Amino acid sequence: MRVHVDIDHTDIEGDDGQVEGLCLVCARCGHEVEVAGTTGASARRGAIMLREECPKGEGNFYDVDYWE
């Protein structure tokens, strides 16, 4: 199932302190993940994390192509 994901800029705790990142939130269940970086590649990594960490065990496809 294709699912919309909300993406916002955020600061996250990295190895070297605070770094710019993205917060991705599943529009179906509200599960969220944070990733370092603010590029399309970072958004795609977050989408993979959402799929892998889905609390409902769903194999959703998260549409982040618009982020670039």
MDAnalysis code that builds the backbone (N, CA, C; Angstrom):
import MDAnalysis as mda
import numpy as np

u = mda.Universe.empty(204, n_residues=68, atom_resindex=np.repeat(np.arange(68), 3), trajectory=True)
u.add_TopologyAttr("name", ["N", "CA", "C"] * 68)
u.add_TopologyAttr("resid", np.arange(1, 69))
u.add_TopologyAttr("resname", ["MET", "ARG", "VAL", "HIS", "VAL", "ASP", "ILE", "ASP", "HIS", "THR", "ASP", "ILE", "GLU", "GLY", "ASP", "ASP", "GLY", "GLN", "VAL", "GLU", "GLY", "LEU", "CYS", "LEU", "VAL", "CYS", "ALA", "ARG", "CYS", "GLY", "HIS", "GLU", "VAL", "GLU", "VAL", "ALA", "GLY", "THR", "THR", "GLY", "ALA", "SER", "ALA", "ARG", "ARG", "GLY", "ALA", "ILE", "MET", "LEU", "ARG", "GLU", "GLU", "CYS", "PRO", "LYS", "GLY", "GLU", "GLY", "ASN", "PHE", "TYR", "ASP", "VAL", "ASP", "TYR", "TRP", "GLU"])
u.atoms.positions = np.array([
    [0.832, -1.176, 0.000],
    [0.000, 0.000, 0.000],
    [0.882, 1.247, 0.000],
    [0.545, 2.206, -0.840],
    [1.275, 3.468, -0.896],
    [0.714, 4.393, 0.199],
    [1.597, 4.910, 1.031],
    [1.194, 5.727, 2.172],
    [1.922, 7.062, 2.121],
    [1.181, 8.132, 2.399],
    [1.779, 9.459, 2.479],
    [2.611, 9.555, 3.755],
    [3.686, 10.296, 3.685],
    [4.521, 10.525, 4.861],
    [4.745, 12.024, 4.998],
    [4.579, 12.519, 6.218],
    [4.857, 13.924, 6.506],
    [6.327, 14.050, 6.882],
    [7.004, 15.033, 6.291],
    [8.437, 15.217, 6.530],
    [8.681, 16.634, 7.013],
    [9.397, 16.754, 8.130],
    [9.752, 18.056, 8.683],
    [11.238, 18.086, 8.992],
    [11.821, 19.283, 8.871],
    [13.211, 19.481, 9.299],
    [13.246, 19.456, 10.818],
    [14.335, 18.899, 11.357],
    [14.513, 18.865, 12.801],
    [16.001, 18.774, 13.104],
    [16.363, 19.033, 14.320],
    [17.729, 18.796, 14.773],
    [17.723, 17.489, 15.538],
    [18.676, 16.616, 15.220],
    [18.748, 15.334, 15.913],
    [20.125, 15.190, 16.548],
    [20.212, 14.305, 17.521],
    [21.465, 14.060, 18.214],
    [22.310, 13.104, 17.386],
    [23.442, 13.608, 16.907],
    [24.364, 12.781, 16.132],
    [25.589, 12.440, 16.949],
    [26.544, 11.777, 16.325],
    [27.781, 11.408, 17.019],
    [28.560, 12.634, 17.485],
    [28.447, 13.730, 16.734],
    [29.184, 14.947, 17.049],
    [28.270, 16.042, 17.599],
    [27.198, 15.669, 18.270],
    [26.254, 16.650, 18.808],
    [25.052, 16.805, 17.893],
    [24.422, 17.961, 17.955],
    [23.223, 18.229, 17.168],
    [23.561, 18.382, 15.685],
    [22.773, 17.702, 14.827],
    [22.934, 17.819, 13.384],
    [21.563, 18.035, 12.753],
    [21.563, 18.608, 11.547],
    [20.311, 18.783, 10.821],
    [19.805, 17.431, 10.353],
    [18.501, 17.260, 10.413],
    [17.936, 16.001, 9.979],
    [16.485, 16.150, 9.590],
    [15.845, 15.003, 9.387],
    [14.439, 14.969, 9.013],
    [13.675, 14.088, 9.990],
    [12.443, 14.465, 10.234],
    [11.517, 13.644, 11.003],
    [10.420, 13.214, 10.038],
    [10.243, 11.916, 9.862],
    [9.231, 11.366, 8.960],
    [8.142, 10.711, 9.788],
    [6.875, 11.012, 9.456],
    [5.740, 10.498, 10.207],
    [4.777, 9.803, 9.248],
    [4.437, 8.546, 9.556],
    [3.491, 7.785, 8.759],
    [2.097, 8.372, 8.928],
    [1.433, 8.668, 7.815],
    [0.102, 9.255, 7.860],
    [-0.958, 8.236, 8.293],
    [-0.659, 6.943, 8.208],
    [-1.624, 5.912, 8.615],
    [-1.669, 5.711, 10.124],
    [-0.497, 5.606, 10.753],
    [-0.499, 5.251, 12.184],
    [0.218, 6.247, 13.079],
    [0.946, 7.215, 12.485],
    [1.633, 8.215, 13.290],
    [3.016, 7.806, 13.764],
    [3.479, 6.602, 13.376],
    [4.836, 6.186, 13.757],
    [5.831, 7.153, 13.135],
    [6.862, 7.505, 13.876],
    [7.842, 8.451, 13.340],
    [9.263, 7.965, 13.536],
    [10.124, 8.416, 12.617],
    [11.554, 8.127, 12.685],
    [12.304, 9.421, 12.395],
    [13.550, 9.476, 12.861],
    [14.420, 10.616, 12.581],
    [15.664, 10.110, 11.875],
    [16.120, 10.877, 10.882],
    [17.338, 10.533, 10.145],
    [18.215, 11.770, 10.027],
    [19.514, 11.542, 9.993],
    [20.456, 12.635, 9.786],
    [20.440, 13.037, 8.320],
    [20.650, 14.316, 8.064],
    [20.698, 14.824, 6.699],
    [19.347, 15.348, 6.254],
    [19.376, 16.173, 5.206],
    [18.145, 16.806, 4.728],
    [17.950, 16.624, 3.227],
    [18.606, 15.633, 2.658],
    [18.527, 15.398, 1.209],
    [17.450, 14.367, 0.882],
    [17.223, 14.181, -0.401],
    [16.304, 13.147, -0.850],
    [16.748, 11.760, -0.403],
    [18.068, 11.529, -0.382],
    [18.589, 10.246, 0.078],
    [18.247, 10.019, 1.548],
    [18.294, 11.073, 2.347],
    [17.927, 10.967, 3.755],
    [16.447, 10.630, 3.895],
    [15.615, 11.267, 3.075],
    [14.172, 10.998, 3.107],
    [13.896, 9.549, 2.717],
    [14.607, 9.040, 1.712],
    [14.420, 7.650, 1.299],
    [14.866, 6.684, 2.397],
    [15.959, 7.015, 3.079],
    [16.426, 6.179, 4.201],
    [15.360, 6.164, 5.295],
    [14.757, 7.308, 5.574],
    [13.696, 7.370, 6.574],
    [12.502, 6.521, 6.180],
    [12.166, 6.518, 4.882],
    [11.053, 5.701, 4.398],
    [11.340, 4.218, 4.613],
    [12.576, 3.816, 4.382],
    [12.959, 2.421, 4.618],
    [12.838, 2.088, 6.102],
    [13.281, 3.011, 6.946],
    [13.180, 2.791, 8.391],
    [11.717, 2.682, 8.826],
    [10.843, 3.526, 8.272],
    [9.421, 3.438, 8.612],
    [8.874, 2.059, 8.262],
    [9.243, 1.565, 7.087],
    [8.770, 0.245, 6.655],
    [9.290, -0.854, 7.576],
    [10.585, -0.798, 7.908],
    [11.204, -1.824, 8.748],
    [10.683, -1.793, 10.185],
    [10.353, -0.599, 10.686],
    [9.955, -0.438, 12.087],
    [8.447, -0.345, 12.289],
    [7.650, -0.582, 11.251],
    [6.199, -0.421, 11.349],
    [5.650, -1.193, 12.549],
    [5.014, -0.499, 13.504],
    [4.500, -1.180, 14.694],
    [3.354, -2.153, 14.378],
    [2.735, -2.013, 13.210],
    [1.645, -2.903, 12.819],
    [2.115, -4.020, 11.898],
    [3.411, -4.028, 11.570],
    [3.965, -5.066, 10.713],
    [3.542, -4.945, 9.254],
    [3.098, -3.774, 8.845],
    [2.669, -3.568, 7.464],
    [3.883, -3.324, 6.570],
    [3.799, -3.725, 5.329],
    [4.879, -3.522, 4.364],
    [4.551, -2.361, 3.443],
    [4.287, -1.219, 4.010],
    [3.861, -0.048, 3.233],
    [4.987, 0.522, 2.387],
    [4.602, 1.193, 1.311],
    [5.523, 1.959, 0.483],
    [5.281, 3.422, 0.808],
    [6.299, 4.092, 1.308],
    [6.173, 5.490, 1.729],
    [6.641, 6.416, 0.608],
    [5.770, 7.276, 0.164],
    [6.032, 8.154, -0.970],
    [6.814, 9.391, -0.541],
    [8.127, 9.377, -0.758],
    [8.968, 10.520, -0.408],
    [9.650, 11.122, -1.634],
    [9.251, 10.690, -2.825],
    [9.877, 11.184, -4.051],
    [9.744, 12.692, -4.216],
    [8.686, 13.269, -3.683],
    [8.458, 14.706, -3.812],
    [9.462, 15.518, -3.005],
    [10.177, 14.900, -2.091],
    [11.063, 15.643, -1.179],
    [12.203, 16.314, -1.928],
    [12.699, 15.736, -3.008],
    [13.859, 16.303, -3.712],
    [13.473, 17.496, -4.450],
])
